[in-house]
Amino acid sequence: GRGKASSRPVLNVRGLEVLVLDEADRLLDMGFQRSINAILEYLPKQRRTGLFSATQTKEVLHLIRAGLRNPIKVQVAVHHRGQSSSQRIPVTLSNYIMVCETRDKIAQLVAFLEKHRTSKIIL
């Protein structure tokens, strides 16, 4: 016989170049630390990883140390001259969403970037 079939799906990740973990703090709060660590162990070591988190908890910092090489921290801070503010999002920040057909994504992205050429943009 062929032996017992595995209940785990087989996924070829050898060609994976970029991993994005959004809301990492929430994933850890919900108890997914073991799962995230297992995924990181399974993935190629040569990859770029984007880890996004609204807060820098002890668990997020541990995940950064354990799963990322050469991490770079990007932080958004709001400063008002002479005022203290509880506002966490800069008033000048703009969010955009575009709904388009798959075939039009690149053209729409290029048009957006051209229209906002002088702006600072995170995609």
Salt bridges, closest charged atoms under 4 A:
GLU101 OE1 - ARG103 NH1 3.91
